[in-house]
Amino acid sequence: MYCKKCGAALPSDGFICHNCGALMSKEQIDKQNNYLREQKKNDKRVVLLSEKYNGGVRRDYTQNDKKEGENRFLGILFIGGVIIVLIIIAVIRVMV
């Protein structure tokens, strides 16, 4: 949808044009509400309050987040192993 006053694209989650500040018409608000109702029926995505009120920046929480956590754990495990090996080598050198 576009603003009837300035022609800019209207936001999908508000009733005011971000470009000129004009209010949407009753028809536009009704159309937007119907669209949002349909989206909520089909949307299984988690929305945080910070996403809802921070200017429209959104992030989908999917399986990638789980993989990132697993990768972080493996990285920490690898670094810990390297540190242990270095400590063992240092102790052996001191003893010899």
N, CA, C and O atoms as CSV, one atom per row, in Angstrom:
chain,resi,resn,atom,element,x,y,z
A,1,MET,N,N,0.835,-1.172,0.000
A,1,MET,CA,C,0.000,0.000,0.000
A,1,MET,C,C,0.887,1.245,0.000
A,1,MET,O,O,2.017,1.245,0.488
A,2,TYR,N,N,0.324,2.287,-0.563
A,2,TYR,CA,C,1.064,3.543,-0.672
A,2,TYR,C,C,0.239,4.688,-0.082
A,2,TYR,O,O,-0.991,4.674,-0.128
A,3,CYS,N,N,0.933,5.663,0.464
A,3,CYS,CA,C,0.305,6.832,1.068
A,3,CYS,C,C,-0.444,7.622,0.002
A,3,CYS,O,O,0.079,7.871,-1.084
A,4,LYS,N,N,-1.686,8.014,0.329
A,4,LYS,CA,C,-2.485,8.793,-0.624
A,4,LYS,C,C,-2.009,10.242,-0.708
A,4,LYS,O,O,-2.315,10.942,-1.674
A,5,LYS,N,N,-1.260,10.693,0.304
A,5,LYS,CA,C,-0.799,12.079,0.312
A,5,LYS,C,C,0.532,12.249,-0.424
A,5,LYS,O,O,0.666,13.129,-1.274
A,6,CYS,N,N,1.544,11.380,-0.086
A,6,CYS,CA,C,2.875,11.577,-0.671
A,6,CYS,C,C,3.301,10.450,-1.614
A,6,CYS,O,O,4.281,10.601,-2.344
A,7,GLY,N,N,2.587,9.328,-1.611
A,7,GLY,CA,C,2.905,8.223,-2.511
A,7,GLY,C,C,3.972,7.273,-1.993
A,7,GLY,O,O,4.345,6.338,-2.702
A,8,ALA,N,N,4.479,7.480,-0.772
A,8,ALA,CA,C,5.503,6.594,-0.209
A,8,ALA,C,C,4.874,5.287,0.254
A,8,ALA,O,O,3.679,5.238,0.547
A,9,ALA,N,N,5.674,4.232,0.319
A,9,ALA,CA,C,5.193,2.945,0.801
A,9,ALA,C,C,4.817,3.070,2.276
A,9,ALA,O,O,5.549,3.668,3.065
A,10,LEU,N,N,3.675,2.501,2.635
A,10,LEU,CA,C,3.207,2.561,4.016
A,10,LEU,C,C,3.787,1.400,4.813
A,10,LEU,O,O,4.043,0.331,4.258
A,11,PRO,N,N,3.996,1.604,6.121
A,11,PRO,CA,C,4.534,0.524,6.952
A,11,PRO,C,C,3.503,-0.583,7.115
A,11,PRO,O,O,2.301,-0.334,7.020
A,12,SER,N,N,3.966,-1.795,7.359
A,12,SER,CA,C,3.043,-2.912,7.513
A,12,SER,C,C,2.556,-3.056,8.949
A,12,SER,O,O,1.683,-3.882,9.218
A,13,ASP,N,N,3.097,-2.277,9.873
A,13,ASP,CA,C,2.712,-2.434,11.273
A,13,ASP,C,C,2.331,-1.123,11.955
A,13,ASP,O,O,2.487,-1.003,13.170
A,14,GLY,N,N,1.841,-0.149,11.212
A,14,GLY,CA,C,1.430,1.110,11.816
A,14,GLY,C,C,0.325,1.757,11.021
A,14,GLY,O,O,-0.108,1.226,9.998
A,15,PHE,N,N,-0.130,2.899,11.483
A,15,PHE,CA,C,-1.229,3.596,10.821
A,15,PHE,C,C,-0.833,4.974,10.333
A,15,PHE,O,O,-1.683,5.749,9.896
A,16,ILE,N,N,0.458,5.287,10.405
A,16,ILE,CA,C,0.957,6.607,10.020
A,16,ILE,C,C,2.055,6.441,8.979
A,16,ILE,O,O,2.911,5.565,9.105
A,17,CYS,N,N,2.030,7.281,7.955
A,17,CYS,CA,C,3.073,7.270,6.930
A,17,CYS,C,C,4.370,7.761,7.558
A,17,CYS,O,O,4.407,8.825,8.177
A,18,HIS,N,N,5.447,6.969,7.393
A,18,HIS,CA,C,6.743,7.356,7.961
A,18,HIS,C,C,7.372,8.511,7.186
A,18,HIS,O,O,8.284,9.165,7.693
A,19,ASN,N,N,6.906,8.772,5.977
A,19,ASN,CA,C,7.485,9.815,5.144
A,19,ASN,C,C,6.887,11.192,5.449
A,19,ASN,O,O,7.618,12.150,5.700
A,20,CYS,N,N,5.544,11.283,5.426
A,20,CYS,CA,C,4.915,12.602,5.598
A,20,CYS,C,C,4.113,12.745,6.883
A,20,CYS,O,O,3.714,13.855,7.236
A,21,GLY,N,N,3.867,11.637,7.596
A,21,GLY,CA,C,3.126,11.702,8.852
A,21,GLY,C,C,1.620,11.652,8.704
A,21,GLY,O,O,0.901,11.804,9.692
A,22,ALA,N,N,1.119,11.442,7.485
A,22,ALA,CA,C,-0.319,11.386,7.265
A,22,ALA,C,C,-0.896,10.079,7.806
A,22,ALA,O,O,-0.248,9.033,7.771
A,23,LEU,N,N,-2.121,10.163,8.304
A,23,LEU,CA,C,-2.810,8.964,8.769
A,23,LEU,C,C,-3.353,8.180,7.583
A,23,LEU,O,O,-3.729,8.755,6.562
A,24,MET,N,N,-3.388,6.859,7.734
A,24,MET,CA,C,-3.977,6.024,6.683
A,24,MET,C,C,-5.488,6.219,6.663
A,24,MET,O,O,-6.094,6.585,7.669
A,25,SER,N,N,-6.074,5.974,5.519
A,25,SER,CA,C,-7.535,6.051,5.429
A,25,SER,C,C,-8.139,4.829,6.096
A,25,SER,O,O,-7.447,3.840,6.339
A,26,LYS,N,N,-9.420,4.896,6.387
A,26,LYS,CA,C,-10.137,3.780,7.020
A,26,LYS,C,C,-10.030,2.521,6.162
A,26,LYS,O,O,-9.855,1.424,6.694
A,27,GLU,N,N,-10.133,2.667,4.849
A,27,GLU,CA,C,-10.028,1.512,3.945
A,27,GLU,C,C,-8.650,0.871,4.034
A,27,GLU,O,O,-8.535,-0.354,4.063
A,28,GLN,N,N,-7.605,1.692,4.077
A,28,GLN,CA,C,-6.250,1.173,4.156
A,28,GLN,C,C,-6.008,0.448,5.488
A,28,GLN,O,O,-5.362,-0.598,5.532
A,29,ILE,N,N,-6.542,1.029,6.570
A,29,ILE,CA,C,-6.388,0.399,7.886
A,29,ILE,C,C,-7.098,-0.944,7.913
A,29,ILE,O,O,-6.549,-1.923,8.418
A,30,ASP,N,N,-8.316,-1.005,7.375
A,30,ASP,CA,C,-9.054,-2.267,7.330
A,30,ASP,C,C,-8.316,-3.303,6.492
A,30,ASP,O,O,-8.230,-4.469,6.875
A,31,LYS,N,N,-7.788,-2.879,5.354
A,31,LYS,CA,C,-7.053,-3.789,4.488
A,31,LYS,C,C,-5.805,-4.309,5.195
A,31,LYS,O,O,-5.483,-5.495,5.116
A,32,GLN,N,N,-5.106,-3.408,5.886
A,32,GLN,CA,C,-3.910,-3.800,6.621
A,32,GLN,C,C,-4.255,-4.767,7.760
A,32,GLN,O,O,-3.551,-5.758,7.957
A,33,ASN,N,N,-5.318,-4.496,8.503
A,33,ASN,CA,C,-5.718,-5.378,9.599
A,33,ASN,C,C,-6.074,-6.773,9.084
A,33,ASN,O,O,-5.705,-7.773,9.700
A,34,ASN,N,N,-6.791,-6.846,7.955
A,34,ASN,CA,C,-7.120,-8.146,7.372
A,34,ASN,C,C,-5.862,-8.894,6.968
A,34,ASN,O,O,-5.741,-10.097,7.200
A,35,TYR,N,N,-4.933,-8.176,6.366
A,35,TYR,CA,C,-3.666,-8.792,5.952
A,35,TYR,C,C,-2.898,-9.313,7.165
A,35,TYR,O,O,-2.375,-10.427,7.139
A,36,LEU,N,N,-2.828,-8.506,8.231
A,36,LEU,CA,C,-2.093,-8.914,9.432
A,36,LEU,C,C,-2.745,-10.117,10.102
A,36,LEU,O,O,-2.045,-10.989,10.616
A,37,ARG,N,N,-4.091,-10.179,10.103
A,37,ARG,CA,C,-4.783,-11.348,10.654
A,37,ARG,C,C,-4.408,-12.616,9.895
A,37,ARG,O,O,-4.170,-13.663,10.498
A,38,GLU,N,N,-4.360,-12.517,8.583
A,38,GLU,CA,C,-3.984,-13.677,7.764
A,38,GLU,C,C,-2.534,-14.083,8.040
A,38,GLU,O,O,-2.223,-15.271,8.114
A,39,GLN,N,N,-1.656,-13.100,8.189
A,39,GLN,CA,C,-0.251,-13.382,8.460
A,39,GLN,C,C,-0.087,-14.086,9.811
A,39,GLN,O,O,0.705,-15.021,9.933
A,40,LYS,N,N,-0.836,-13.636,10.823
A,40,LYS,CA,C,-0.719,-14.240,12.148
A,40,LYS,C,C,-1.180,-15.695,12.135
A,40,LYS,O,O,-0.633,-16.528,12.858
A,41,LYS,N,N,-2.177,-16.000,11.321
A,41,LYS,CA,C,-2.647,-17.384,11.229
A,41,LYS,C,C,-1.562,-18.293,10.664
A,41,LYS,O,O,-1.434,-19.444,11.082
A,42,ASN,N,N,-0.787,-17.785,9.726
A,42,ASN,CA,C,0.214,-18.592,9.038
A,42,ASN,C,C,1.614,-18.464,9.631
A,42,ASN,O,O,2.502,-19.236,9.271
A,43,ASP,N,N,1.827,-17.512,10.527
A,43,ASP,CA,C,3.175,-17.207,11.025
A,43,ASP,C,C,3.459,-17.976,12.309
A,43,ASP,O,O,2.753,-17.822,13.306
A,44,LYS,N,N,4.485,-18.794,12.276
A,44,LYS,CA,C,4.900,-19.555,13.457
A,44,LYS,C,C,6.208,-19.017,14.020
A,44,LYS,O,O,6.823,-19.662,14.869
A,45,ARG,N,N,6.644,-17.840,13.558
A,45,ARG,CA,C,7.915,-17.253,13.931
A,45,ARG,C,C,7.812,-16.560,15.291
A,45,ARG,O,O,6.775,-15.988,15.626
A,46,VAL,N,N,8.883,-16.614,16.064
A,46,VAL,CA,C,8.951,-15.937,17.354
A,46,VAL,C,C,9.302,-14.480,17.114
A,46,VAL,O,O,10.248,-14.180,16.386
A,47,VAL,N,N,8.541,-13.564,17.727
A,47,VAL,CA,C,8.825,-12.136,17.595
A,47,VAL,C,C,9.087,-11.579,18.992
A,47,VAL,O,O,8.238,-11.671,19.878
A,48,LEU,N,N,10.252,-11.011,19.172
A,48,LEU,CA,C,10.596,-10.397,20.448
A,48,LEU,C,C,10.040,-8.981,20.503
A,48,LEU,O,O,9.855,-8.342,19.467
A,49,LEU,N,N,9.774,-8.490,21.710
A,49,LEU,CA,C,9.286,-7.120,21.843
A,49,LEU,C,C,10.297,-6.128,21.299
A,49,LEU,O,O,9.920,-5.110,20.719
A,50,SER,N,N,11.578,-6.416,21.483
A,50,SER,CA,C,12.605,-5.506,20.969
A,50,SER,C,C,12.547,-5.429,19.447
A,50,SER,O,O,12.837,-4.380,18.873
A,51,GLU,N,N,12.176,-6.529,18.784
A,51,GLU,CA,C,12.046,-6.507,17.328
A,51,GLU,C,C,10.813,-5.706,16.918
A,51,GLU,O,O,10.836,-4.967,15.934
A,52,LYS,N,N,9.748,-5.864,17.680
A,52,LYS,CA,C,8.502,-5.205,17.319
A,52,LYS,C,C,8.615,-3.684,17.415
A,52,LYS,O,O,7.995,-2.965,16.631
A,53,TYR,N,N,9.395,-3.197,18.362
A,53,TYR,CA,C,9.445,-1.759,18.604
A,53,TYR,C,C,10.783,-1.111,18.271
A,53,TYR,O,O,11.030,0.009,18.718
A,54,ASN,N,N,11.656,-1.761,17.508
A,54,ASN,CA,C,12.953,-1.160,17.233
A,54,ASN,C,C,13.107,-0.720,15.783
A,54,ASN,O,O,14.207,-0.787,15.234
A,55,GLY,N,N,12.057,-0.284,15.172
A,55,GLY,CA,C,12.156,0.258,13.819
A,55,GLY,C,C,12.032,-0.775,12.722
A,55,GLY,O,O,12.459,-0.531,11.594
A,56,GLY,N,N,11.461,-1.911,13.027
A,56,GLY,CA,C,11.197,-2.891,11.989
A,56,GLY,C,C,12.317,-3.863,11.699
A,56,GLY,O,O,12.192,-4.671,10.779
A,57,VAL,N,N,13.423,-3.818,12.457
A,57,VAL,CA,C,14.500,-4.776,12.234
A,57,VAL,C,C,14.057,-6.101,12.825
A,57,VAL,O,O,13.757,-6.197,14.015
A,58,ARG,N,N,14.020,-7.109,11.986
A,58,ARG,CA,C,13.532,-8.408,12.443
A,58,ARG,C,C,14.548,-9.484,12.140
A,58,ARG,O,O,15.381,-9.349,11.244
A,59,ARG,N,N,14.460,-10.545,12.898
A,59,ARG,CA,C,15.345,-11.682,12.681
A,59,ARG,C,C,14.536,-12.950,12.833
A,59,ARG,O,O,13.769,-13.090,13.786
A,60,ASP,N,N,14.698,-13.860,11.920
A,60,ASP,CA,C,14.031,-15.147,12.023
A,60,ASP,C,C,14.875,-16.076,12.881
A,60,ASP,O,O,16.081,-16.212,12.673
A,61,TYR,N,N,14.229,-16.709,13.841
A,61,TYR,CA,C,14.923,-17.665,14.695
A,61,TYR,C,C,14.675,-19.059,14.132
A,61,TYR,O,O,13.571,-19.594,14.232
A,62,THR,N,N,15.703,-19.633,13.548
A,62,THR,CA,C,15.577,-20.917,12.867
A,62,THR,C,C,16.633,-21.877,13.383
A,62,THR,O,O,17.259,-21.643,14.417
A,63,GLN,N,N,16.817,-22.950,12.651
A,63,GLN,CA,C,17.805,-23.951,13.016
A,63,GLN,C,C,19.221,-23.383,12.989
A,63,GLN,O,O,20.102,-23.924,13.657
A,64,ASN,N,N,19.466,-22.315,12.243
A,64,ASN,CA,C,20.815,-21.733,12.175
A,64,ASN,C,C,21.299,-21.293,13.548
A,64,ASN,O,O,22.494,-21.369,13.834
A,65,ASP,N,N,20.384,-20.833,14.405
A,65,ASP,CA,C,20.780,-20.420,15.745
A,65,ASP,C,C,21.308,-21.608,16.536
A,65,ASP,O,O,22.264,-21.473,17.300
A,66,LYS,N,N,20.690,-22.766,16.358
A,66,LYS,CA,C,21.147,-23.967,17.049
A,66,LYS,C,C,22.531,-24.352,16.547
A,66,LYS,O,O,23.394,-24.728,17.340
A,67,LYS,N,N,22.752,-24.261,15.235
A,67,LYS,CA,C,24.052,-24.595,14.671
A,67,LYS,C,C,25.126,-23.637,15.158
A,67,LYS,O,O,26.255,-24.053,15.418
A,68,GLU,N,N,24.787,-22.354,15.285
A,68,GLU,CA,C,25.757,-21.377,15.782
A,68,GLU,C,C,26.172,-21.723,17.202
A,68,GLU,O,O,27.349,-21.610,17.546
A,69,GLY,N,N,25.224,-22.144,18.032
A,69,GLY,CA,C,25.530,-22.539,19.403
A,69,GLY,C,C,26.424,-23.768,19.437
A,69,GLY,O,O,27.358,-23.840,20.236
A,70,GLU,N,N,26.140,-24.734,18.572
A,70,GLU,CA,C,26.961,-25.936,18.499
A,70,GLU,C,C,28.375,-25.589,18.029
A,70,GLU,O,O,29.352,-26.107,18.569
A,71,ASN,N,N,28.487,-24.724,17.036
A,71,ASN,CA,C,29.803,-24.322,16.535
A,71,ASN,C,C,30.604,-23.595,17.611
A,71,ASN,O,O,31.814,-23.795,17.725
A,72,ARG,N,N,29.959,-22.777,18.379
A,72,ARG,CA,C,30.629,-22.051,19.457
A,72,ARG,C,C,31.160,-23.042,20.492
A,72,ARG,O,O,32.286,-22.905,20.973
A,73,PHE,N,N,30.343,-24.040,20.831
A,73,PHE,CA,C,30.756,-25.050,21.799
A,73,PHE,C,C,31.963,-25.830,21.282
A,73,PHE,O,O,32.916,-26.064,22.025
A,74,LEU,N,N,31.926,-26.232,20.020
A,74,LEU,CA,C,33.047,-26.974,19.438
A,74,LEU,C,C,34.315,-26.123,19.404
A,74,LEU,O,O,35.409,-26.636,19.636
A,75,GLY,N,N,34.180,-24.845,19.120
A,75,GLY,CA,C,35.328,-23.946,19.115
A,75,GLY,C,C,35.960,-23.835,20.490
A,75,GLY,O,O,37.182,-23.896,20.621
A,76,ILE,N,N,35.139,-23.671,21.511
A,76,ILE,CA,C,35.640,-23.580,22.882
A,76,ILE,C,C,36.305,-24.890,23.284
A,76,ILE,O,O,37.353,-24.887,23.929
A,77,LEU,N,N,35.699,-26.005,22.904
A,77,LEU,CA,C,36.262,-27.314,23.208
A,77,LEU,C,C,37.628,-27.492,22.540
A,77,LEU,O,O,38.558,-28.003,23.163
A,78,PHE,N,N,37.749,-27.083,21.304
A,78,PHE,CA,C,39.019,-27.183,20.572
A,78,PHE,C,C,40.103,-26.322,21.221
A,78,PHE,O,O,41.223,-26.786,21.431
A,79,ILE,N,N,39.773,-25.082,21.534
A,79,ILE,CA,C,40.746,-24.176,22.164
A,79,ILE,C,C,41.174,-24.723,23.523
A,79,ILE,O,O,42.351,-24.653,23.876
A,80,GLY,N,N,40.225,-25.269,24.287
A,80,GLY,CA,C,40.555,-25.874,25.580
A,80,GLY,C,C,41.511,-27.042,25.417
A,80,GLY,O,O,42.447,-27.192,26.202
A,81,GLY,N,N,41.284,-27.873,24.401
A,81,GLY,CA,C,42.174,-29.002,24.130
A,81,GLY,C,C,43.575,-28.548,23.776
A,81,GLY,O,O,44.553,-29.126,24.250
A,82,VAL,N,N,43.685,-27.522,22.952
A,82,VAL,CA,C,44.994,-26.995,22.573
A,82,VAL,C,C,45.733,-26.460,23.796
A,82,VAL,O,O,46.934,-26.684,23.941
A,83,ILE,N,N,45.037,-25.770,24.658
A,83,ILE,CA,C,45.657,-25.228,25.874
A,83,ILE,C,C,46.157,-26.362,26.766
A,83,ILE,O,O,47.259,-26.279,27.308
A,84,ILE,N,N,45.367,-27.413,26.922
A,84,ILE,CA,C,45.778,-28.556,27.749
A,84,ILE,C,C,47.027,-29.214,27.168
A,84,ILE,O,O,47.949,-29.549,27.912
A,85,VAL,N,N,47.072,-29.406,25.836
A,85,VAL,CA,C,48.245,-29.999,25.194
A,85,VAL,C,C,49.476,-29.124,25.420
A,85,VAL,O,O,50.552,-29.647,25.711
A,86,LEU,N,N,49.342,-27.815,25.294
A,86,LEU,CA,C,50.476,-26.911,25.521
A,86,LEU,C,C,50.968,-26.971,26.960
A,86,LEU,O,O,52.174,-26.918,27.204
A,87,ILE,N,N,50.054,-27.081,27.912
A,87,ILE,CA,C,50.443,-27.189,29.323
A,87,ILE,C,C,51.209,-28.490,29.550
A,87,ILE,O,O,52.224,-28.496,30.246
A,88,ILE,N,N,50.736,-29.585,28.973
A,88,ILE,CA,C,51.417,-30.875,29.121
A,88,ILE,C,C,52.827,-30.800,28.532
A,88,ILE,O,O,53.782,-31.280,29.142
A,89,ILE,N,N,52.956,-30.206,27.361
A,89,ILE,CA,C,54.269,-30.066,26.739
A,89,ILE,C,C,55.195,-29.224,27.617
A,89,ILE,O,O,56.370,-29.561,27.759
A,90,ALA,N,N,54.704,-28.160,28.198
A,90,ALA,CA,C,55.512,-27.302,29.065
A,90,ALA,C,C,55.955,-28.058,30.302
A,90,ALA,O,O,57.105,-27.925,30.721
A,91,VAL,N,N,55.078,-28.843,30.893
A,91,VAL,CA,C,55.416,-29.614,32.101
A,91,VAL,C,C,56.476,-30.655,31.766
A,91,VAL,O,O,57.407,-30.848,32.548
A,92,ILE,N,N,56.362,-31.325,30.633
A,92,ILE,CA,C,57.350,-32.335,30.225
A,92,ILE,C,C,58.712,-31.690,30.016
A,92,ILE,O,O,59.726,-32.263,30.415
A,93,ARG,N,N,58.760,-30.535,29.412
A,93,ARG,CA,C,60.042,-29.847,29.172
A,93,ARG,C,C,60.698,-29.431,30.482
A,93,ARG,O,O,61.919,-29.505,30.619
A,94,VAL,N,N,59.906,-29.004,31.426
A,94,VAL,CA,C,60.450,-28.594,32.729
A,94,VAL,C,C,61.018,-29.800,33.461
A,94,VAL,O,O,62.043,-29.674,34.129
A,95,MET,N,N,60.404,-30.932,33.360
A,95,MET,CA,C,60.848,-32.142,34.044
A,95,MET,C,C,62.120,-32.713,33.423
A,95,MET,O,O,62.914,-33.355,34.111
A,96,VAL,N,N,62.313,-32.487,32.149
A,96,VAL,CA,C,63.484,-33.066,31.464
A,96,VAL,C,C,64.654,-32.205,31.656
A,96,VAL,O,O,65.737,-32.515,31.160
